[in-house]
Amino acid sequence: MKTLPDASYLYMKLKDFMRNSVRTGTLRWDKPPVSSQDTVVIIGMAPLPFEEARMHNALGRRTWQFAKAVSDGGYDVSLICSRSAASYDDCPSTGYIELNPRFRVYFVREDRFSLKDIASALGKAAPRAVVGVNVYSALAACRIAAGRIPVWADLNGHFMTEAQAKCANYSSDRYIRHFWRYEREVLRKADVFSVVSDAQRHATLGELGTQGRLNSRTFGYDLVRTIRNAAELGAEGIKTRGGSGDEFVVLWSGSYNNWADPDTLVKGVEIAMEKIPRLKFVSTGGSVKGHDENTYWRVMGLVNNSRFKERFDLRGWVDRKELEKIYEETDIAVLSEYDTYEGLLGCRNRVLEWVTAGIPVIMNRVSELSALLDEREAVLTYRCSDPRDLAEKIFYFYGNREEMGRYAERAAEYAKKELSPGLTMQPVLEWLDEPRRAPDLVGKKA
């Protein structure tokens, strides 16, 4: 029987190497978050990519994509991140680090993430703008701005189709109201929105229409901008072995979320193992605490009952250094997902990390990213819920090493040219030149 998790969605992971500054239950900042009228306050999630943590995730990477680009754009940045005690060995209530004199990062453990305290810390100072990265952070940004400061809301993935996938996984529709309550408030209050795909942009415009935001005052105003997930160029320089080792290593890395298809993944790899005696499957990552704790258990059950279970290596969550070592030993990476609206509108961030690391990728053609890469012959795609098609694609790469390398080169080149942080973040930087309230929200109180 499936166990329903707590409805809260924010379970990030973060190791804190900053000092504790909590006194008598009230947050105290070593330096005020708003130091000038050029300050951009960004609210997001941790861990950030440069930190040592048990688990890195798409929410933290997206947060860093925004914060780093805004800082590089010449703005004074105060980044406020929510963190989870479950993520790190040691997690003080709050922390602070100054990356440079104009780039400050504040960490608040999620059980102490009080909007009242943060608003109090901001005081009456008026930053240039407040940016919320991911839906819950965008909601926090809207409430803190309180109708007096322009707000950019980044909807990183389509929230309601994520709710649908979760409801299907747990055979319960109880999450729909919870997810919609938060997104609806953001749709009503934010001045401009960003999304991860053109498909999500269209869906978000429809949602805005249901909230009365497509009106005479916003006619001709660009409410929603597409900002694709940026390629993590820090992964460049990792060289995979391209099939030259004693084993042929197939990798899955990252969470097993509601959209993941464990049955097709394990069955497809088993079929390939029948014909490739040296094939080994390595998995890093696992369940998403508080959001999806079923799918990884399904993977472990399938592997435990497999006649090839000795060739499956499920390592769970690993730190960044170990993951990079695994990348060096990897021949190909595989993604297995259901054909869902969540996939159609969203993005698969881990694929960008694989391709920038030079790893050839096999994936389903569901997301906009998969279509863009497939059109450029930069990934191999296979039919959803078809383990034999997955196995055939593994056979193809195994028997065509030079072609495998060419796929990896084309994918890395596309990510480098089209998905650089500077290019993807241009709409935000242009808006920050002159941030303003949306035409239909001018003069409207929160």
ZIUR-V520644 format. One record per pair of residues at least 12 apart in sequence whose C-alpha atoms are under 10 Angstrom apart, sorted by the first residue. I is the first residue (numbers start at 1). J is the second residue. If there is no record, write none. Layout:
i=<I,I>
j=<J,J>
This chain:
i=<1,1,2,2,2,2,2,3,3,3,3,3,4,4,4,4,4,4,4,4,4,4,4,5,5,5,5,5,5,5,6,6,6,6,7,7,7,7,7,7,8,8,8,8,8,8,9,9,9,9,9,9,9,9,10,10,10,10,10,10,10,10,10,10,10,10,11,11,11,11,11,11,11,11,11,11,11,11,11,12,12,12,12,12,12,12,12,12,12,12,12,12,12,12,12,12,12,12,12,12,13,13,13,13,13,13,13,13,13,13,13,13,13,13,13,13,13,13,13,13,13,14,14,14,14,14,14,14,14,14,14,14,14,14,14,14,14,14,14,14,14,14,14,14,14,15,15,15,15,15,15,15,15,15,15,15,15,15,15,15,15,15,15,16,16,16,16,16,16,16,16,16,16,16,16,16,16,16,16,16,16,16,16,17,17,17,17,17,17,17,17,18,18,18,18,18,18,18,18,18,18,19,19,19,19,19,19,20,20,20,20,20,20,20,20,21,21,21,21,21,22,22,22,22,22,22,25,25,25,26,26,26,26,26,26,26,27,27,27,27,27,27,27,27,27,27,27,28,28,28,28,28,28,29,29,29,29,29,29,29,30,30,30,30,31,31,31,31,31,31,32,32,32,32,32,32,33,33,33,33,33,33,33,33,33,33,33,33,33,33,33,34,34,34,34,34,34,34,34,34,34,34,34,35,35,35,35,35,35,35,35,36,36,36,36,36,36,37,37,37,37,37,37,37,38,38,38,38,38,38,38,38,38,39,39,39,39,39,39,39,39,39,39,39,39,39,40,40,40,40,40,40,40,40,40,40,40,40,40,40,40,40,41,41,41,41,41,41,41,41,41,41,41,41,41,41,41,41,41,42,42,42,42,42,42,42,42,42,42,42,42,42,42,42,42,42,42,42,42,42,43,43,43,43,43,43,43,43,43,43,43,43,43,43,43,43,43,43,43,43,43,44,44,44,44,44,44,44,44,44,44,44,44,44,44,44,44,44,44,44,44,44,44,44,44,44,45,45,45,45,45,45,45,45,45,45,45,45,45,45,45,45,45,45,45,45,45,45,46,46,46,46,46,46,46,46,46,46,46,46,46,46,46,46,47,47,47,47,47,47,47,47,47,47,47,47,48,48,48,48,48,48,48,49,49,49,49,49,49,49,49,50,50,50,51,51,52,52,52,52,53,53,53,53,53,53,53,54,54,54,54,54,54,54,54,54,54,55,55,55,55,55,55,55,55,55,55,55,55,56,56,56,56,56,56,56,56,57,57,57,57,57,57,58,58,58,58,58,58,58,58,58,58,59,59,59,59,59,60,60,60,60,60,61,61,61,61,62,62,62,62,62,62,62,62,62,63,63,63,63,63,63,63,63,63,63,64,64,65,65,65,65,65,65,65,65,65,65,66,66,66,66,66,66,66,66,66,66,66,66,66,67,67,67,67,67,68,68,68,68,69,69,69,69,69,69,69,69,70,70,70,70,70,70,70,71,71,71,71,71,72,72,72,73,73,73,73,73,73,73,73,74,74,75,75,75,75,75,75,76,76,76,76,76,76,76,77,77,77,77,77,77,77,77,78,78,78,78,78,78,78,78,79,79,79,79,79,79,79,79,79,80,80,80,80,80,80,80,80,80,80,80,81,81,81,81,81,81,81,81,81,81,81,82,82,82,82,82,82,82,82,82,82,83,83,83,83,83,83,83,84,84,84,84,84,85,85,85,86,87,91,91,91,92,92,92,93,93,93,93,93,93,93,94,94,94,94,94,94,94,95,95,95,96,113,114,115,115,115,115,116,116,118,118,119,119,119,119,119,119,120,122,122,126,126,126,127,127,127,128,128,128,128,128,128,128,128,129,129,129,129,129,129,129,129,129,129,129,129,129,130,130,130,130,130,130,130,130,130,130,131,131,131,131,131,131,131,131,131,131,132,132,132,132,132,132,132,132,133,133,133,133,133,133,134,134,134,134,134,134,134,134,134,135,135,135,135,135,135,135,135,135,135,135,135,135,136,136,136,136,136,136,136,137,137,137,137,138,138,138,138,138,138,138,138,138,138,138,138,138,139,139,139,139,139,139,139,139,139,139,140,140,140,141,141,141,141,142,142,142,142,142,142,142,142,143,143,143,143,143,144,145,145,145,146,146,146,146,147,147,147,147,147,147,147,147,147,147,148,148,148,148,148,148,149,149,149,149,150,150,150,150,150,150,150,150,150,150,150,150,151,151,151,151,151,151,151,151,151,151,152,152,152,152,152,152,152,152,152,152,152,152,152,152,153,153,153,153,153,153,153,153,153,153,154,154,154,154,154,154,154,154,154,154,154,155,155,155,155,155,155,155,155,155,155,155,155,156,156,156,156,156,156,156,156,156,156,156,157,157,157,157,157,157,157,157,157,157,157,157,158,158,158,158,158,158,158,158,158,158,158,158,158,158,158,158,159,159,159,159,159,159,159,159,159,160,160,160,160,160,160,160,160,160,161,161,161,161,161,161,161,161,161,162,162,162,162,162,162,162,162,162,162,162,162,163,163,163,163,163,163,163,163,163,164,164,164,164,164,164,164,165,165,165,165,165,165,165,165,165,165,166,166,166,166,166,167,168,168,169,169,169,169,169,169,169,170,170,170,170,183,184,184,184,184,185,186,187,187,187,187,187,187,187,187,187,188,188,188,188,188,188,188,189,189,189,189,189,189,189,190,190,190,190,190,191,191,191,191,191,191,191,191,191,191,191,192,192,192,192,192,192,192,192,192,192,192,193,193,193,193,193,193,193,193,194,194,194,194,194,194,194,194,195,195,195,195,195,195,195,195,195,196,196,196,196,196,196,196,196,196,196,196,196,197,197,197,197,197,197,197,197,197,197,197,197,198,198,198,198,198,198,198,198,199,199,199,199,199,199,200,200,200,200,200,200,200,200,200,200,201,201,201,201,201,201,202,202,202,203,204,204,204,205,205,208,208,212,213,213,213,213,214,215,215,216,216,217,217,217,217,217,218,218,218,218,219,219,221,221,221,222,223,223,225,225,226,226,226,227,227,227,227,227,227,227,227,228,228,228,228,228,228,228,228,228,228,228,228,229,229,229,229,229,229,229,229,229,229,229,230,230,230,230,230,230,230,230,230,230,230,230,230,231,231,231,231,231,231,231,231,231,231,231,231,231,231,231,231,231,231,232,232,232,232,232,232,232,232,232,232,232,232,232,233,233,233,233,233,233,233,233,233,233,234,234,234,235,235,235,235,235,235,235,235,235,236,236,236,236,236,236,236,237,237,237,238,238,238,238,238,238,238,238,239,239,239,239,239,239,239,239,239,239,240,240,240,240,240,240,240,240,240,240,240,240,240,240,241,241,241,241,241,241,241,241,241,242,242,242,242,242,242,242,242,242,242,242,242,242,242,242,243,243,243,243,243,243,243,243,243,243,243,243,244,244,244,244,245,245,245,245,246,246,247,247,247,247,247,247,247,247,247,248,248,248,248,248,248,248,248,248,248,248,249,249,249,249,249,249,249,249,249,249,249,249,249,250,250,250,250,250,250,250,250,250,250,250,250,250,250,250,250,250,251,251,251,251,251,251,251,251,251,251,251,251,251,251,251,251,251,251,252,252,252,252,252,252,252,252,252,252,252,252,252,252,252,253,253,253,253,253,253,253,253,253,253,253,253,253,253,253,253,253,253,253,254,254,254,254,254,254,254,254,254,254,254,254,254,255,255,255,255,255,255,255,255,255,255,255,255,255,256,256,256,256,256,256,256,256,256,256,256,256,256,256,256,257,257,257,257,257,257,257,257,257,257,258,258,258,258,258,258,258,258,258,258,258,259,259,259,259,259,259,259,259,259,259,260,260,260,260,260,260,260,260,261,261,261,261,261,261,261,261,261,261,262,262,262,262,262,262,262,262,262,262,262,262,262,263,263,263,263,263,263,263,263,263,263,264,264,264,264,264,264,264,264,264,264,264,265,265,265,265,265,265,265,265,265,265,265,266,266,266,266,266,266,266,266,266,267,267,267,267,267,267,267,267,268,268,268,268,268,268,268,268,268,268,268,269,269,269,269,269,269,269,269,269,269,270,270,270,270,270,270,270,270,270,270,271,271,271,271,271,271,271,271,272,272,272,272,272,272,272,272,272,273,273,273,273,273,274,274,275,275,276,276,276,277,278,279,279,279,279,279,280,280,280,280,280,280,280,280,281,281,281,281,281,281,281,281,281,281,281,282,282,282,282,282,282,282,282,282,282,283,283,283,283,283,283,283,283,284,284,284,284,284,284,284,284,284,284,285,285,285,285,285,285,285,286,286,286,286,286,286,286,287,287,296,299,300,300,324,327,327,327,327,328,328,328,330,330,330,331,331,331,331,331,331,331,331,331,332,332,332,332,332,332,332,332,332,332,332,333,333,333,333,333,333,333,333,333,333,334,334,334,334,334,334,334,334,334,334,334,334,334,335,335,335,335,335,335,335,335,335,335,336,336,336,336,336,336,336,336,336,336,337,337,337,337,337,337,337,337,338,338,338,338,338,339,339,339,339,339,339,339,340,340,340,341,341,342,342,343,343,343,343,343,343,343,344,344,344,344,344,344,344,345,345,345,345,346,346,346,346,347,347,347,347,347,348,348,348,348,348,348,349,351,351,351,351,351,352,352,352,352,352,352,353,353,354,354,354,355,355,355,355,355,355,355,355,355,355,355,355,356,356,356,356,356,356,356,356,357,357,358,358,358,358,358,358,358,358,359,359,359,359,359,359,359,359,360,360,360,360,360,360,360,360,360,360,360,360,360,360,361,361,361,361,361,361,361,361,361,361,361,361,362,362,362,362,362,362,362,362,362,362,363,363,363,363,363,363,363,363,364,364,364,364,364,364,364,364,364,365,365,365,365,365,365,366,366,366,366,372,372,373,373,373,373,373,373,374,374,376,376,376,376,377,377,377,377,377,378,378,378,378,378,378,378,378,378,378,378,379,379,379,379,379,379,380,380,380,380,380,380,381>
j=<170,294,169,170,171,293,294,170,171,292,293,294,167,169,170,171,172,174,290,291,292,293,294,170,289,290,291,292,293,294,175,289,290,291,174,175,178,179,290,291,175,178,179,289,290,291,136,178,179,288,289,290,291,292,45,59,82,83,84,110,136,137,288,289,290,291,45,46,82,83,84,85,86,87,110,288,289,290,291,45,46,47,55,56,57,58,59,60,82,83,84,85,86,87,88,109,110,288,289,290,45,46,47,48,53,54,55,56,57,60,82,83,84,85,86,87,88,89,91,109,289,45,46,47,48,51,52,53,54,55,56,60,81,82,83,84,85,86,87,88,89,90,91,107,109,46,47,48,51,52,53,54,55,83,84,85,86,87,88,89,90,91,92,47,51,52,53,83,85,87,88,89,90,91,92,93,94,95,96,97,107,108,109,51,52,90,91,92,95,96,97,91,92,94,95,96,97,98,105,106,107,92,93,94,95,96,97,91,92,93,94,95,96,107,108,92,93,94,95,96,92,93,94,95,108,112,93,112,117,112,114,116,117,118,120,121,93,94,108,112,113,114,116,117,118,120,121,94,95,117,118,120,121,94,95,96,106,118,121,122,95,96,97,106,78,96,98,104,106,121,78,104,121,122,123,125,76,77,78,79,80,103,104,105,106,118,121,122,123,125,127,76,77,78,104,121,122,123,124,125,126,127,128,76,77,78,102,122,125,126,127,76,77,125,126,127,128,75,76,125,126,127,128,129,74,75,76,77,126,127,128,129,432,71,75,76,77,78,102,103,125,126,127,128,129,130,67,70,71,75,76,77,78,79,103,126,127,128,129,130,131,432,67,76,77,78,79,80,104,122,126,127,128,129,130,131,132,141,151,63,64,66,67,70,77,78,79,80,81,105,129,130,131,132,133,137,138,141,151,152,63,67,78,79,80,81,82,105,106,130,131,132,133,134,136,137,138,139,140,141,153,59,60,61,62,63,64,66,67,79,80,81,82,83,107,131,132,133,134,135,136,137,138,140,141,154,57,58,59,60,61,62,63,64,79,80,81,82,83,84,107,108,110,132,133,134,136,137,58,59,60,61,62,63,64,80,81,82,83,84,87,107,108,109,59,60,61,63,64,81,82,83,84,87,88,107,60,61,62,63,64,65,81,61,62,63,64,65,232,234,320,64,234,320,319,320,88,319,320,321,87,88,89,317,318,319,320,86,87,88,89,285,316,317,318,319,320,87,88,254,255,284,285,286,316,317,318,319,320,87,254,255,285,317,318,319,320,254,255,285,288,349,350,134,156,157,229,254,255,347,348,349,350,133,134,156,157,349,81,82,83,133,134,229,230,232,349,133,134,154,156,196,228,229,230,349,79,80,81,131,132,133,134,137,154,156,79,133,133,229,230,231,232,420,421,422,424,425,79,131,132,133,154,227,229,230,421,424,425,428,429,79,103,105,131,133,103,421,422,425,421,422,423,424,425,426,428,429,103,422,425,426,428,429,432,100,102,103,104,429,103,422,429,422,425,426,428,429,430,432,433,102,429,102,103,128,429,432,433,100,101,102,103,104,127,128,100,101,102,103,104,105,127,128,98,102,103,104,105,106,127,130,96,103,104,105,106,107,130,131,132,95,96,104,105,106,107,108,113,118,132,137,94,95,105,106,107,108,109,110,113,133,137,94,106,107,108,109,110,111,112,113,137,107,108,109,110,111,112,113,108,109,110,111,112,109,110,111,289,289,107,108,109,107,108,109,107,108,109,110,111,112,113,106,107,108,109,110,112,113,107,108,109,108,140,140,140,141,143,144,143,144,140,144,140,141,143,144,145,146,144,144,145,145,148,149,145,149,150,149,150,151,432,433,434,435,436,141,145,148,149,150,151,152,431,432,434,435,436,437,142,144,145,149,150,151,152,153,190,435,145,150,151,152,153,154,190,192,193,428,151,152,153,154,155,186,190,193,152,153,154,155,156,194,153,154,155,156,157,158,159,194,195,153,154,155,156,157,158,159,179,182,183,185,186,187,153,154,155,179,182,183,186,153,154,155,186,151,152,153,154,155,182,183,185,186,187,189,190,193,151,153,182,183,184,185,186,187,189,190,153,182,186,153,186,189,190,185,186,187,188,189,190,191,446,185,186,189,190,446,446,189,190,446,189,444,445,446,189,190,191,437,441,442,443,444,445,446,437,442,443,444,445,446,191,435,436,437,189,190,191,192,432,434,435,436,437,438,441,442,186,189,190,191,192,193,435,436,437,438,189,190,191,192,193,194,223,224,428,431,432,435,436,437,186,187,189,190,191,192,193,194,195,224,186,190,192,193,194,195,196,224,225,226,227,183,186,187,193,194,195,196,200,201,204,224,227,193,194,195,196,197,200,227,228,229,346,347,194,195,196,197,200,342,343,344,345,346,347,348,183,195,196,197,199,200,201,203,204,341,342,343,344,345,346,347,176,179,180,182,183,204,342,345,346,175,176,177,178,179,180,183,341,342,176,179,340,341,342,343,344,345,346,175,176,179,257,258,259,340,341,342,343,345,346,175,176,177,178,179,180,258,291,342,176,179,258,259,340,341,342,257,258,259,260,292,338,340,341,342,343,257,258,259,291,292,258,258,259,257,258,259,292,293,294,295,258,292,293,294,207,207,208,210,211,211,208,204,205,207,208,209,210,211,212,213,208,210,211,212,213,441,446,213,437,438,441,444,445,446,223,437,438,441,446,222,223,224,435,436,437,438,439,440,441,442,221,222,223,224,225,428,431,435,436,437,438,205,222,223,224,225,226,227,428,223,224,225,226,227,228,427,428,224,225,226,227,228,229,345,346,347,225,226,227,228,229,230,345,346,347,368,369,424,225,226,227,228,229,344,345,346,347,367,368,369,224,225,226,227,228,345,346,368,226,344,345,346,367,368,224,225,226,341,342,344,345,346,347,368,223,224,225,226,227,345,224,226,345,345,223,224,345,223,224,223,224,440,438,439,440,441,440,439,440,439,440,438,439,440,441,442,438,439,440,441,439,440,438,439,440,438,438,439,427,428,424,425,427,419,421,423,424,425,426,427,428,346,347,349,368,369,418,419,420,421,423,424,425,347,348,349,352,369,415,419,420,421,424,425,349,352,353,415,416,418,419,420,421,422,423,424,425,349,350,351,352,353,354,355,356,412,414,415,416,417,418,419,420,421,424,349,350,352,353,354,355,356,357,415,416,419,420,421,352,353,356,357,412,415,416,419,420,421,353,356,357,324,327,352,353,354,355,356,357,358,353,355,356,357,358,412,416,356,357,358,324,325,327,328,356,357,358,359,324,325,327,328,329,330,356,357,358,359,324,325,326,327,328,329,330,331,332,357,358,359,360,405,327,328,329,330,331,332,358,359,405,328,329,330,331,332,358,359,360,397,398,401,402,404,405,408,329,330,331,332,397,398,399,400,401,402,404,405,329,330,331,401,278,329,330,331,278,279,276,277,278,279,280,281,329,330,331,276,277,278,279,280,281,329,330,331,332,398,278,279,280,281,282,311,326,327,329,330,331,332,333,269,279,280,281,282,283,312,329,330,331,332,333,334,360,361,362,394,280,281,282,283,284,313,326,327,329,330,331,332,333,334,335,354,359,361,265,281,282,283,284,285,314,330,332,333,334,335,336,350,354,282,283,284,285,286,315,316,317,318,323,326,327,333,334,335,350,351,353,354,283,284,285,286,287,288,316,317,318,335,349,350,351,283,284,285,286,287,288,289,292,295,296,316,317,350,284,285,286,287,288,292,293,294,295,296,297,298,299,336,337,286,287,288,291,292,293,294,295,296,337,287,288,291,292,293,294,295,296,337,338,342,292,295,336,337,338,339,340,341,342,343,295,296,335,336,337,338,339,343,295,298,299,335,336,337,338,339,384,385,295,296,297,298,299,300,302,303,335,336,337,338,385,295,298,299,302,303,336,337,385,386,387,336,337,338,384,385,386,387,388,389,390,391,299,302,334,335,336,337,385,386,387,390,391,281,299,300,302,303,306,312,336,387,302,303,306,386,387,388,390,391,336,385,386,387,388,389,390,391,392,393,394,281,308,312,334,387,388,390,391,392,394,303,306,307,308,309,311,312,387,388,391,387,388,389,390,391,392,394,395,387,388,390,391,392,393,394,395,398,308,311,391,394,395,308,391,391,395,394,395,398,311,311,311,312,331,394,398,308,309,310,311,312,313,330,331,308,309,310,311,312,313,314,330,332,333,334,311,312,313,314,315,316,326,329,330,333,312,313,314,315,316,317,326,333,313,314,315,316,317,318,319,322,323,326,314,315,316,317,318,319,323,299,300,314,315,316,317,318,316,317,316,314,312,314,357,354,357,358,359,357,358,359,358,359,360,358,359,360,361,397,398,401,404,405,354,358,359,360,361,362,394,397,398,404,408,350,351,354,355,359,360,361,362,363,394,351,354,359,360,361,362,363,364,380,381,390,393,394,348,350,351,361,362,363,364,381,382,390,362,363,364,382,383,384,385,386,387,390,363,364,365,366,367,383,384,385,364,366,383,384,385,364,365,366,367,383,384,385,366,367,384,366,367,366,367,364,365,366,367,368,369,370,365,366,367,368,369,370,371,366,367,368,369,366,367,368,369,366,367,368,369,370,363,366,367,368,369,370,369,363,369,370,379,411,369,411,412,415,416,419,412,415,408,411,412,378,379,407,408,409,410,411,412,413,414,415,416,408,409,411,412,413,414,415,416,408,412,405,407,408,409,410,411,412,413,379,404,405,407,408,409,411,412,378,379,380,397,403,404,405,406,407,408,409,410,411,412,373,378,379,380,381,393,394,397,404,407,408,411,374,378,379,380,381,382,390,393,394,397,379,380,381,382,383,384,390,393,379,380,381,382,383,384,385,386,390,379,380,381,382,383,384,381,382,383,384,411,414,407,410,411,412,414,415,407,411,407,410,411,414,406,407,408,410,411,404,405,406,407,408,409,410,411,412,413,414,404,406,407,408,410,411,393,394,396,397,404,407,393>
